[in-house]
Amino acid sequence: MLVLIVLVLASFGYILVRRRAIASVGGDQRILHSLPSYYGSTALMFIAVPSLLVLALWLLIQPMLVQNAVIGLIPAETINEGSSVGLVMSDVRRIADGLDTAIAQGAITSVNAASLNVETSNIRAQLAEVGVALGSDVAAPVLAAAQRYRAMNANGSTAMTLSVLTLALIGFALAYRMTTAAFRARNTVEAGVKTLLILAASLAILTTVGIVFSMLFESINFFRMHDWRDFFLGSKWAPNFRGDSDLSILPLLWGTLYISFIALLVAVPIGLFAAIYLSEYAGPKTRAVAKPLLEILAGIPTIVYGLFALLTVGPFLVSVFGRGEEGFLSVEWMSGATAVLTAGLVMGIMLIPFVSSLSDDIINAVPQSLRDGSFGLGATHSETVRQVVLPAALPGIVGAILLAASRAIGETMIVVLGAGAIARISLNPLEAMTTITTRIVSQLTGDTNFASPETLVAFALGLTLFVLTLGLNVIALYIVRRYREQYE
Amino acid sequence: MSDTPVTKRKGSLLVQDARTIKRNRAEKRFQMYGIAAISIGMLMLVILLTTIIARGTGAFQQTFITLNVPLLAEKLDKKGNRDLADIKKVSTFGYAPLMQAAFEAKVAELGIETDLKPKKMAALLSKDAAAQLRNFVLENTDLIGETVEFQFLAQSRVDGYLKQRVTRDSIAKDKNINATQLDLVDALVASGHVVKKFNLDFIIGSDASDARPEAAGMGTAMMGSFFMMLVVLSLALPIGVAASIYLEEFAPKNWITDIIEVNISNLAAVPSIVFGILGLAVFINYMHLPNSAPLVGGLVLTLMTLPTIIITTRASLKSVPPSIRDAALGVGASKMQSVFHHVLPLAAPGILTGTIIGLAQALGETAPLLLIGMVGFIASNPPETIAEGLMSPNSAMPAQIYEWAKRADPAFYERAWGGIIILLVFLITMNAIAVLLRRRFERRW
């Protein structure tokens, strides 16, 4: 609503200032420094940008300030056993929202709502009437906090509306006053646009910062509740929602690395040979057909691979390695469809185009003169590839494999559906194991309580995953870049 | 020349010595490895696609049972004044007896011998059938009192029996169906009252609970995906283009620009689930945006797609030759004008192609959606306004597929594969548009 007002004001400003600019030179546009539309745009910018920026910031900061103020009102004893500040705060929020709904529906007047009292009225029943269900009866401090919350929010909204509108008006006045024939409107607009471009570009940094901080804070919370030695050095993963769980990353890390290893075992030879054939042997026609077809594999969503692992590859592997006498090999090595091998094989298929496309580019970047030299000495094509091209391309190929590995470690859907949920350290690829990403999903879906280590561990896992993949990526990108420069 | 006598010598060009033969064999072998690798890749693609099609097409067909239902006025509209509010008071339980009676009548009419009780007969219908009939009556109140021919959804076991998923052997321990009921189904199939036909509800309907796989559809999830893509398009495209213009055209070469560039290439390789954690922590826990809302999903996917869009946009900006910029500057345009009036329009096809590919990627992404709660059963009707579509809880296509894949009833697996077909149709269409655009507008300078 407020946004709409500001925008309407801004378009008015555009028209008025543009008109004023033309009027200031008596209708002769040639005397103006810039095109008339630039004067209008100045007004648009002056009115809309600062006020909307303040609006956005306000919406971000107000909840934080209000929350801090309200938490101070809740005495420690109200936060009883098994509960937490977060839970009480969500109660406070629900009551405050409920009161607002009640007023909006006319069930209580706003004056009554402000003077509600735990002793004289049953708030839970009153709120239930307007469709707001509360888990328990309302305690006095919680109600007080809710009232305070409402009051602060209401004050905040009023102040926000006022300041945003004032800013918009000041911007308008400024733009209007500055508009004269000599005013360099185009330069002002362009400087403004450039600032916007810079802001857009720095969003990438903001995202990274957001990722790191959102996980870092919760991870610190986690390590306050849980011993870091158990997390990094323990050997058991057994979350227990009554508390006192064993939360160690090692079994998960093992599962992750084992599955990634199998995936690379599938993807690297196939991808590398495909890349060599495509870049060294295949004619342009074969290349034009085969390369895009292989890359389709990279475009298929991972959920499809996950389903493929769970419902096709898994049962197939069971019929080969399991089922005792009925099975293909008459052995009883595999009991369930979800296993390290299932997830690894399917992930390997997914990674083939990653390895092949990247290696293809890198092999193509090897200068032709190296090949010609080798041919001139009488080497066959395959000898040239093995003894000249591959060693020259090796650093780049290693970079490509590292990128594929980082992709494998961070892959989620295939392992969620295909790898199983049992955390263990074992060498048998036919057993179910679990990975870091799988556990993040299972700890953070469903009803979560952001005060228990069982939930917060997901953030520590996420941070580890982030650091792991980031490290691999940085090394890989560094190698690839170094390598490219070598031949340029 | 061809009849010139050839003198055979050891190690000539015409007769290979042992070592050359060995080397040439190695050459052949090496080439075969390459062909084999490519063939394996192709084979996997073919297996994957045939599996999807073979398993998924069944979901687009559903078994229906045709019955003549007498819509008794004394049951459905006791007051007899055809007031919609009164008719609405009759719950689905009120409709069940009508359907049982209709089933009994149909069996008697066809002269099928069976010792099933009417209730057991009606159990062949979907649990959703009563609601189906009720909705029909609420829309056509003038038909009350008449007998209408109605096609009911059959329950999933009957559907599976017609699709050969359920066999007489496999139902031995199944409490949902028994052999006598299947005999009745056989008889009804013979008389043409049980038919398999195209099921539009799978494409436009919403998800159904665990017990009613036959009624589940993709429609609502499709709406969720649509609204997410709307958010992604309206945020990622302008921000991505703005960022690329700055980095490609204006940025000075200094350490800040370097940091931004390294950042973008790293973000492109960050696992998608990490973006999900970011979304959960920032958008839901901190900003208190509603859980499971397509708006949040769209924001997370925007952050994920941004690097892709920035990278492709920069490539297409780079491909516009500098002479264009120089010419614009030469006739007195400012740097900003040369970029916005000349370079950007010329780079637009490339940007569009990159954006479509980025959107296609975002459309298939699942992992971050799991963390922000876009899974789980949501029995909602499709949203009516844009704001509702953005803010009210919804699912998304890949999340819906995941949800079905997790359920125990194999009938849902068929729907998951069917959902994948729908998802892939969208992806293929988007990629085809991107390729066509590139072909149509690609310019070689």
Chai-1 contact restraints between the chains, C-beta under 6 A:
chainA,res_idxA,chainB,res_idxB,connection_type,confidence,min_distance_angstrom,max_distance_angstrom,comment,restraint_id
A,E190,B,M336,contact,1.0,0.0,6.0,A-B,restraint_1
A,L197,B,A242,contact,1.0,0.0,6.0,A-B,restraint_2
A,L197,B,I245,contact,1.0,0.0,6.0,A-B,restraint_3
A,L197,B,Y246,contact,1.0,0.0,6.0,A-B,restraint_4
A,I198,B,Y246,contact,1.0,0.0,6.0,A-B,restraint_5
A,A200,B,I239,contact,1.0,0.0,6.0,A-B,restraint_6
A,A200,B,A242,contact,1.0,0.0,6.0,A-B,restraint_7
A,A200,B,A243,contact,1.0,0.0,6.0,A-B,restraint_8
A,A201,B,A243,contact,1.0,0.0,6.0,A-B,restraint_9
A,A201,B,Y246,contact,1.0,0.0,6.0,A-B,restraint_10
A,A201,B,L247,contact,1.0,0.0,6.0,A-B,restraint_11
A,A201,B,I260,contact,1.0,0.0,6.0,A-B,restraint_12
A,A204,B,I260,contact,1.0,0.0,6.0,A-B,restraint_13
A,A204,B,N263,contact,1.0,0.0,6.0,A-B,restraint_14
A,A204,B,I264,contact,1.0,0.0,6.0,A-B,restraint_15
A,A204,B,L267,contact,1.0,0.0,6.0,A-B,restraint_16
A,I205,B,N263,contact,1.0,0.0,6.0,A-B,restraint_17
A,T207,B,L303,contact,1.0,0.0,6.0,A-B,restraint_18
A,T208,B,N263,contact,1.0,0.0,6.0,A-B,restraint_19
A,G210,B,L278,contact,1.0,0.0,6.0,A-B,restraint_20
A,G210,B,V282,contact,1.0,0.0,6.0,A-B,restraint_21
A,I211,B,L278,contact,1.0,0.0,6.0,A-B,restraint_22
A,S214,B,L278,contact,1.0,0.0,6.0,A-B,restraint_23
A,S214,B,A281,contact,1.0,0.0,6.0,A-B,restraint_24
A,S214,B,V282,contact,1.0,0.0,6.0,A-B,restraint_25
A,I270,B,A37,contact,1.0,0.0,6.0,A-B,restraint_26
A,I270,B,I40,contact,1.0,0.0,6.0,A-B,restraint_27
A,F273,B,Y33,contact,1.0,0.0,6.0,A-B,restraint_28
A,F273,B,G34,contact,1.0,0.0,6.0,A-B,restraint_29
A,F273,B,A37,contact,1.0,0.0,6.0,A-B,restraint_30
A,A274,B,A37,contact,1.0,0.0,6.0,A-B,restraint_31
A,A274,B,I38,contact,1.0,0.0,6.0,A-B,restraint_32
A,A274,B,G41,contact,1.0,0.0,6.0,A-B,restraint_33
A,I276,B,G34,contact,1.0,0.0,6.0,A-B,restraint_34
A,Y277,B,G34,contact,1.0,0.0,6.0,A-B,restraint_35
A,Y277,B,I38,contact,1.0,0.0,6.0,A-B,restraint_36
A,Y281,B,Q31,contact,1.0,0.0,6.0,A-B,restraint_37
A,Y281,B,G34,contact,1.0,0.0,6.0,A-B,restraint_38
A,A290,B,I38,contact,1.0,0.0,6.0,A-B,restraint_39
A,L294,B,G41,contact,1.0,0.0,6.0,A-B,restraint_40
A,L297,B,L45,contact,1.0,0.0,6.0,A-B,restraint_41
A,P301,B,G364,contact,1.0,0.0,6.0,A-B,restraint_42
A,P301,B,P398,contact,1.0,0.0,6.0,A-B,restraint_43
A,I303,B,T366,contact,1.0,0.0,6.0,A-B,restraint_44
A,I303,B,P398,contact,1.0,0.0,6.0,A-B,restraint_45
A,I303,B,I401,contact,1.0,0.0,6.0,A-B,restraint_46
A,I303,B,Y402,contact,1.0,0.0,6.0,A-B,restraint_47
A,V304,B,I420,contact,1.0,0.0,6.0,A-B,restraint_48
A,L307,B,A405,contact,1.0,0.0,6.0,A-B,restraint_49
A,L307,B,A416,contact,1.0,0.0,6.0,A-B,restraint_50
A,L311,B,Y413,contact,1.0,0.0,6.0,A-B,restraint_51
A,T312,B,T51,contact,1.0,0.0,6.0,A-B,restraint_52
A,I349,B,M44,contact,1.0,0.0,6.0,A-B,restraint_53
A,I352,B,G41,contact,1.0,0.0,6.0,A-B,restraint_54
A,T380,B,R23,contact,1.0,0.0,6.0,A-B,restraint_55
A,T380,B,E27,contact,1.0,0.0,6.0,A-B,restraint_56
A,S382,B,A26,contact,1.0,0.0,6.0,A-B,restraint_57
A,S382,B,E27,contact,1.0,0.0,6.0,A-B,restraint_58
A,S382,B,F30,contact,1.0,0.0,6.0,A-B,restraint_59
A,G410,B,P271,contact,1.0,0.0,6.0,A-B,restraint_60
A,T412,B,I273,contact,1.0,0.0,6.0,A-B,restraint_61
A,T412,B,A367,contact,1.0,0.0,6.0,A-B,restraint_62
A,M413,B,T366,contact,1.0,0.0,6.0,A-B,restraint_63
A,M413,B,A367,contact,1.0,0.0,6.0,A-B,restraint_64
A,T437,B,I273,contact,1.0,0.0,6.0,A-B,restraint_65
A,I440,B,I273,contact,1.0,0.0,6.0,A-B,restraint_66
A,V441,B,L370,contact,1.0,0.0,6.0,A-B,restraint_67
A,L444,B,L371,contact,1.0,0.0,6.0,A-B,restraint_68
A,T445,B,L370,contact,1.0,0.0,6.0,A-B,restraint_69
A,G462,B,V274,contact,1.0,0.0,6.0,A-B,restraint_70
A,G462,B,I277,contact,1.0,0.0,6.0,A-B,restraint_71
A,F466,B,V274,contact,1.0,0.0,6.0,A-B,restraint_72
A,T469,B,P271,contact,1.0,0.0,6.0,A-B,restraint_73
A,N473,B,N266,contact,1.0,0.0,6.0,A-B,restraint_74
A,N473,B,A269,contact,1.0,0.0,6.0,A-B,restraint_75
